[in-house]
């Protein structure tokens, strides 16, 4: 009891004095790190898949596009719905909506991460201080941008929806599940319905997120029922969450299009489908991945979460971190889900995860780091290991180190991008004009595309226009604009 009294007093001191000079300076430097990605968003252009999906969804309509993809390619019912909805509704606003307003895609995906992180801390801590919640949001957003493949999860509509948006919803839904299972004092049917809907919604975004998220929900529910039964309503809620996750996962797995897709994947190997091999390789990938993430950036992130935890009320989240049984169940579920995010790739493809799939693993690692940071912050605070009056100043120093480290991780890439972004954007504005004004069925030849950069995935076959008019990127581009074919002239 004395520990809690000391904890509450120190928490109130920091909470009331959080909007000081050092916190504002911390927010300023974090915004500087994030700003380039919002600038890049304004210059982003679609890639091969985006042109192909846009033209197909306009031909088939929203329901037709979903049905065709479900029967012939995959079970991503949510991703296909969002892609078709964006293009069909956008086309009602203006022709060529995809290329005219493509900046909305990365801006939306960046914002979705921010909103998810903001709701996460507000739900789990009950903090009403906007400045502290915003500080936390920026810290996590910087960490996500530095550690994930942004060109495939933010600056690409198809990949961004399946992985970027999926991971932001993973953060949001995790907070809702934890809140509705452990923290809410009275049953809220609206929140329960929203959480249940998100479970079904998220599983339809991509196979990796489906396996990892279903594992998280089901594992947590099983551990709750076996080790921490509170009431009939508690058990029923866990069973319903697991049922929604399992049923929606079956909908994805049972899609006829999955079989067609697996047969056509270029990099599938003879090891594909081996449960034992996949289990071993997934364990090795998870172990190797965790060791790679123990770097100066992740250490700074952990320290920042500890320090932020000093400045938020703990009345809610203390339920999780004081009860070691609950805390270990949450951490175990997150760890097992991260392992399964690697397993699904090894089992389906027989090789290691593509970078965009690893973003799901990193999101789970991030949630584990956040929970562990709050746990350690609580323990440090109740034992008065750090003076509450010095938290803001110490936080600013660590934020500054965090920002410098983040820029160090990306400095060479950012410099390269700033040097080419204007040229890249101008090139596409010129060929868009030529394609729009050309007669239907015309064959066009464009100058060589400038060097492909972070705003487009690296694979030249389906991301960049080339000399071969039969390549996927060229065919997708010509189909979207109603042309016979397009190609680029040879480089001098």
N, C-alpha and C positions, 0 to 999 in steps of 0.2 A: 504493500500500500504506500509506504514511504517513497518507493521508487517512482510510483505513478504520480505522486504529488510533486516531486522534484521535476519530473518529466513535463507535467502540464504547465508548471510555472515557467520553466525555461522555454517551452514551446510558445507560450503567450508573449514572452519578451521579444522573441525573434519575429513572431508573426506581426506584431504591432509596429515594428521598426524595419520591416522588410523593404519598403519602397525608398531606400536611401540612395546616396550617390553611387556607392559601389555596385549595387544591384543594377542601376540604370546603365552604368558603364559596361557591366557584363553583358547586358542585353544589346548594347550598341556594338560590341565586338563580335558577338554571335551573329548579328544581322549582317555584318560585313562579310562573314564567311558564307552565309546563305545567299546573299545578293546575286552572285554570279549565276546561280542556277535559275533564278527568276529572269535574269537578262537573257540567258540561253533559251528560255521558254519562248520568248518573243520572236526568236529567230528559228525556231524548230520547224521541220518539214516532215511530211509523212514518209513512210517507207513502203516496201513492196506489199506487205500484207495489208497495210492500211488502204492502199489503192484498190487491191483485189476485193477486200471485204466491203468497201464502200460501194463499188459498182454492183457486187452481187446482192447486197442487202437492198439496194435501190430497185433491182430487178425483181427480187423475190418477196420483198416486204419483210417486216420484223418476224412474224411467225414462220414464214416460209424459209427465211435464213436460218432460224433456230432449228427447224425440222431437218433441213438439208444437212446442216453441220452435225446434228445429233446422229443422223443415219449414216453419214459418209465419212466423218472425220474424228469427232471426239464428243465427250459428254459435258462440255463446258456450257451448260444451259444459261448460266448467269452472264458469263463473258460475252457469249454470242448475242444475248438480248441487249446488253449495254452497247455493244458495237453497232448493232443494227439500229437500235433506238437513236443513237447519236447521229448516225448518217441519215436515216429516214426523216427524223424530225428536223434536223439541220437543213435538209434539202427543201423542206417546206418554207424555211426562212429565206434561203437564197440558193441559187445553183452553185455548185462547187464549194459547198459549205466546208468540206473537209480541208481544202487547201487555204481557204480565205480565213478560217478561224481555228487553224490547227493549234495555235498557241494556247487555246482554251484547255487542250488535253493536258500538257505538262503543268499548267497553272492549277488545274483542278486536282491533279494527282499530288502535287506539292502541298496544296491546301488540305487535302484529305488526311495526309500524314499529320499536319499540324493540328487539325481539329481532333483527330483520334487521340493524340498525345495530351491535348488540353483536357478532353473529357476524362481520360484515364486518371490523371492526377486529381481532378476535381471529384470524381466518383469515389476513389479509394481513400482520399484524405479529407474530403469535405472542405478543402481550402477555398475561401471566397475571395482571396486576394488575387486580383488579376495579374499584378506584376510578377508575383512568385510563380503562378501557374504558367505565365508566358515565358518566364525564364526557363522553367523546366521544359516546356514545349520546344524552345529553340535548341536547348542542349541535346535533346533526343533527335530532333530533326537534323542537326549537323552530323550527329553520329551515323544516322541512316544514310545520308547523302555521301558520306566519306567511305562507308563500308559496303555499299551495294552497287550493283551495276546500273547506274542511273540511265544510261542510254537504252537499256532494255526494260527498265521498270518505271520510267517516268517520261522519257521522250519518244515513246513509241506507243500508239494507241492499243494495238493488240496485246503486246507484252505488258504495257503499263496497267491495263485493266486486270489481266490475269495474275500479275505478280505485285506491282506497286499498290494498286487499289486494294488487292486482296490482303496484303500485309498491313495496310493501315486499318482495314476492317478487323484483322486478326487482333491488333492492339485494342481496338474499341470493344470487340466482343469479349475478349479476355477480361477486361475491366467490368463489363456488364455481368458476366458469369460469376466472377468473384463477388461482385456487389450483391447480386440477387441471391446467391447461395449463402454468403456469410454475413453480410453487413447490413442489409436493409432490415429495419425494425418491424415494419408492417408489410404484408404481402401487397405488391403492386402489380396488378395484372397487366397494365400497359407495358411496364418494363420487362415482365416475363414474356409477353407476346413479342416485343421488339427483339429480345435476346434470341428467342426461338426462331424468329424470322431470319435474323442474321446468321444463325447456324446453317440454315438451309441455303441462304443466299451465298455465303462464303464458299461452301463446298462445291458450288457450281462454277467457280471462277477458274480453277486449274487443278490438275491432278495432284501436284505437290502440296498445295495448300489444303486440298481435300483430305489427303492421307494424314498430314501433320495435325490439322485442326481436329479431325475426327478422333485421332489418337489422344489429343489433349483433353477433349470433352469427355470421352468415354473413360479414360484412365482416371481422371479426376473424380468422375461420378462413382466409379467402382471403389476407389479408395475412400471416398466420403461415406458410402453406404456400409462398407466393411469395417472401417476404423473409426468413424466419427458420426454415427447415426444420432441425429438430434430429435427428429420428430417424423411423423408420417408425411407431413407436407414437405419436409426436407428431402426425404427419400423419393417422394413422387416427383419433385422438381428435378432431381438428378436423373431419374429414370426417363423423364420426358426429354430432357436435354440430350441424353445419350440416344434416345430413339430417333429424335429429329436428325442428329448427326449421322447415325447409322443408315437411316432410310435415304437421306439425300446422297450419302456416299454410294449406296447401291445404285441410285439413279445414274450417277456418273460412270461407275464401273460397267454397268449393264448396257451402256450406249453401244449400238451396233457399229458406230463409226470408229470406236477404239481399235477394233481388230484390223480395220482397213489402215488406220494410221500407223499402228505398230509395224505392219508389213512393209510400209513405205519409208520408215525412218532410216536414213542413210547410215547413221553411226551405230545402229544396233549390232551387237556381236553375238557370237555363239554362246556366251555366258548368260545372255538374256533369259530370264525366266527361272533361273536357278535360285531357289530359296536359300539354300545354305551359302552359296557363293555371295549372294546379295547381302545376306545378314552379316557375313564376315567383313565384306568390303564396306558396308555401311558403318559398321563399328569403327573400322580403321579411318574412314572419312571423317566421322564425327570427332574422333580422338585427335586426328591431325588438324582438323578445322579449329577446335578449341585451343590448341597450342598456338596456332597462327594468330588467333585473336587476342592472346595475351601480349599486348604491345603497349607502348606509351599512351596511345589514344584510349584504349579500353581502360587502362589504369586511371587516367584522368577522368574518364566518364564515371567510373565507379566512385571515385572520391567526390565528384560533383553531386552524384545522387545522394551520397551520405550527407553532404553539406546542405543540399536542398531539403533533405528530410528534417533538418533542424528548424526550418522556417515554415513548416506546414503543421496544422493540427493533426494529432495522431489518434484522436478519439475513435475513428473508424478503423484505420489500418492497423492499429495496435491489436485488434482482434486477431489479425492474421499473424503478426510477427511475435506476439506474446505467446500464442499457442503454438509451441514447436511442432506438434503433430500436424496441425493444419498447414503450417509453413512448409514442412517437409513434403506433404502431399502435393502442394502446389508446385514446388520445385521439381519433384519427381515427375509430375505430369508434363511439365515444360521440357525437361531433359529427354524424356521418352519420345515426346512429339518431335524434338529436333533430330533425334536418331532416325525416326521414321521418315523425316523429310529427305534424308539421304537414301533410305531403303527403297523408296518408291522409284527413284531414278535408277538405281542399280538394277532393280528387279525388272523395270520396263525397258531400259535401254542397254543394260550391261556395261555401263561406264559411269564415270563420275558426273556430278551434277553440272549442268550448264550454269553460268554465272547468275542468270536471273532466278533460277530455282534455289540457289544458295541464299538468295535474299530472304526466303522464308526461314531458312535455318538461322540466319543472322537475326531476324526479328524475334525468334524464340530465344536466342542467346541474349538479346537485348532485354527481353522481359525478365529473364533470369537475373541479369545484372541489376536491373531496377529493383526487383524484389529483395535481392541480397543486399543492395545498397540501403534500402529502407530498414531492413533488419539490423544491419550494423549501425546505422545512424541512430536507431532507437536505443540500442545497447550503449553506444557511446554517450548519448544524451542523458539517459537515466543514471549513468555512472559519472556524469560531469567530466568526461575526458577532454572535452573541448569547451572553452568558454563561450556561452551564447552570444555575448557582446562582440566577439571577434569573427563570428561566422561570415558576415557579409564581406569583410575585408579579405578573409581567407578564400572565400568563394570566388571573389574577383581575381585573385592571383591564379587560382587553378583554372578559371575560365580563360584567362589570358594564355596560359600554357596550353590549354586544350585547343584554343583557336589557332595558335601558332603551329601546334602539332598537326592539326587538321589541314592547314594550308601547306605544311610540309609534305603531307601525304599526296596532295593534289596539285601542288604548285606547277610542276612541269606540264601536266595535262591542261590546267587552266590557262597557262601561258600559250600553249599550242592552240587551244580553242579560241582565245581572244584574237589570235593572229589570222584565223581562217574563217571565223563565223560570218563576217560581213560578206566575204566573197562567196561563200557557200549559199547564203540566203539570197543574194542578188542573182546568182545563177538560176535558181529555181523560179524566181519571179519572172525572169525572162522566158524560160521555156514554158512556164504555165501560160503566159500570154500567147506564145506561139501555138500551143496545143489547143487553147480555147478558141482561137480565131481560125484554126485550120478547118477545112471541110471534113465532114465525117468520112472515114475510110481512107484518109490520107496517110502516107508513110512519111515520117519526119526523121531528120538526122540532126542531132544536137552536138554542140561542142563537148569535149570530155568533161565529165563532172569533176569539180574540185575535190581535193583530198577528203575522203570520208572522215568524219570526226565524231565526237561523243554524242551528238544529237541523233545519230543513226547507228543501228547495230553494225558490226564490223563485216559480216559475211557478205561478200560482193555479189553473190548469186541472187539474193532476194532483197538487198537493201539499196545498192547503188546501181544507177543506169550504166550500161556498158555497150560495147560494140555488137554483142550478140542480141539480135532482136527477139530471139526465142527464149531468152533468159526470163526467169520468173519476174524480176523487177521490171524489165522492159514490157513484158506482156501485161502485167498488172497496170502499169502506167497507161499504156495504149488503150486498154479496155475501159479504164475510168474516163478517159477523154474521148472515147468513141473513135479512135484512130485505127488504121490497119496495122501499123507497126511503128516502133520508134527504135532508134539506135544512136550511138554516139560515134563521132569520127575518131580516127586513130590519133593517139597522142603523138606529138612531134618529138 
